[in-house]
Each structure stands twice: as structure tokens, then as C-alpha cells.
């Protein structure tokens, strides 16, 4: 008799559970961004959010949590309620690089529910026109011949461009001194002024200077040519086979998100990934769009964690 009652209770509950699953989301969703408004994170998140809102049936409200290169927001999302109403449009650095530089208050896999990869962006190797560098091979050969002469700038210690530069050195043997700046803007100003010979830079800030010939672009560090610089070869095309130094963005939530939330988001992201106009919009921001499912996203985190851990150790990179 008790078994019959239990079976009836389960059958009665099923329609309610299905209704609950179909009911998500019932209110606006907060989407954290780990940087101040107006940056590259927001630039990619805006068109994505606009495309996702009709698919999810609710607005996505941006919640800016700048600090510690995205780490403040990462620690906040790890502690957020696992109800699907607080998520994070994150960049890969806090998951794949930061744990090698500092003690962090989260596990890069266990503390989160990963929902998908959105876009990735390599660094751009740019040089001042007065330098003798016309190719990546020139940078390698001249730096080896004159090891005390050449340096490269970046937006700061431990950032994606610093990692690109040290990875470049590790696979080529190039002898270059790292000159860190407090942001990409001052670094680009000094490059254009000839105070530094070369820079590993974000793509978008370099676009105007390259087009006006104030600086020269030699290569991108992503495995494919960047949509913003279709004429610039990849490091792989320049002779460094398999070279890949890419920072990327994705969407995640706290650990143990309900299955219906995960299903709704992965389906919405997959549909967004089939929207060519949206993919072009995101790519135009300097972050090449590629929607990947959770399993592929986790594979990228694991692979990048190992790669950047090795680079940080070999280059003896210390956090500021």
C-alpha cells in the first residue's frame, strides 16, 4: 500500500517538476561582469545578451564587479545562490592563470557550473615602424643577436599579453625584456611614441594605429586569423607551428545549478551560436566568436590551466 502511495506521489509531482523546469526563468537574470563598464568584456557581452533575452524570455541585467582582473567577480559567483538568477560572463584568466599566481577562494572546476565558451582573442604583436622588424622571424633573430637591446611591453604583469610574450619567448628562445605598464592605453602610447620597440596588445586598441601605419602588426597569437585583422598572419603561419595563446570569455554560474537551468542556457547559447549576424557582431569587438558546449569549455580550462602553469613557473612570473 505504501509503495502504491509513493508511486502516486511521484506521478503527481512530475507535471509540477516539468512546469517548474519550463518556468525558468521567471524574473530578470543578473549577469556579472568582472570589469568596469566600457571594456572589452562588456563589448562582447552586450550583443550576446541582446540575442539571448528573447530566447530566455527575461532581461539580462549587467552587474559590474571590477577588481583583481576578474577575480573579485569570480569569488562572488562562487558564493552566489545556485538558482540560475546570478551568472557570470567571465574571462579565462581567473580560472587558468590566477591560481598559479595567488591563492584563490575557489576551485576552477568544482566551484562552478560551466555553461559555455563564447569567444576568444589572441594578443597582437605590434612594433614601432622605426624597428628593423618586418616579421616574427626578425624579432627572434635580432633579439638573439642583440639580447640586451630589445624589450616588449604589455598592459601588466600576469595578464594575457604578458603570458603571450613569455610563451613566445619559451618556444622561440627570443631574448626580450618584459616592460609592464598599468594598462594597455599607456603601453600603446609609448609604443607609438617609440619609447618601446614592440608590444603584445589587445586587438581593438591597436586597430586605428595599425591602419594609419603608426605601428606595424606582425602576427596574432590565436590559432586562426582574427576577424579584426584578416590580413595579419597567425604565429602558426609565421612558422611557430601549433602556437596558441588565447584569452577567452564564457558563461558560468555557481556549482550545482539545477539541470533545467543548465539545459535552458546551453540550448539558448547553441541557438545564439547559429546566428551568423550575432557571431559577426561579437567578432567585430576583437573577440572571435565560437559558442562551445560545457564539456568543450571544461576541456579548454583544463588544457589552459596546465599550459599557463608551466609558463608562469618557467618565466618565474610573480603577481604585482
C-alpha positions, 0 to 999 in steps of 0.5 A: 500500500505504501509503495502504491502511495509513493508511486502516486506521489511521484506521478503527481509531482512530475507535471509540477517538476516539468512546469517548474523546469519550463518556468525558468526563468521567471524574473530578470537574470543578473549577469556579472561582469568582472570589469568596469563598464566600457571594456572589452568584456562588456563589448562582447557581452552586450550583443550576446545578451541582446540575442539571448533575452528573447530566447530566455524570455527575461532581461539580462541585467549587467552587474559590474564587479571590477577588481583583481582582473576578474577575480573579485567577480569570480569569488562572488559567483562562487558564493552566489545562490545556485538558482540560475538568477546570478551568472557570470560572463567571465574571462579565462584568466581567473580560472587558468592563470590566477591560481598559479599566481595567488591563492584563490577562494575557489576551485576552477572546476568544482566551484562552478557550473560551466555553461559555455565558451563564447569567444576568444582573442589572441594578443597582437604583436605590434612594433614601432615602424622605426624597428628593423622588424618586418616579421616574427622571424626578425624579432627572434633573430635580432633579439638573439643577436642583440639580447640586451637591446630589445624589450616588449611591453604589455598592459601588466604583469600576469595578464594575457599579453604578458603570458603571450610574450613569455610563451613566445619567448619559451618556444622561440628562445627570443631574448626580450625584456618584459616592460609592464605598464598599468594598462594597455592605453599607456603601453600603446602610447609609448609604443607609438611614441617609440619609447618601446620597440614592440608590444603584445596588445589587445586587438581593438586598441591597436586597430586605428594605429595599425591602419594609419601605419603608426605601428606595424602588426606582425602576427596574432597569437590565436590559432586562426586569423582574427576577424579584426585583422584578416590580413595579419598572419597567425604565429602558426603561419609565421612558422611557430607551428601549433602556437596558441595563446588565447584569452577567452570569455564564457558563461558560468554560474555557481556549482550545482545549478539545477539541470533545467537551468543548465539545459535552458542556457546551453540550448539558448547559447547553441541557438545564439551560436547559429546566428551568423549576424550575432557571431559577426557582431561579437567578432567585430569587438576583437573577440572571435566568436565560437559558442562551445558546449560545457564539456568543450569549455571544461576541456579548454580550462583544463588544457589552459590551466596546465599550459599557463602553469608551466609558463608562469613557473618557467618565466618565474612570473610573480603577481604585482 
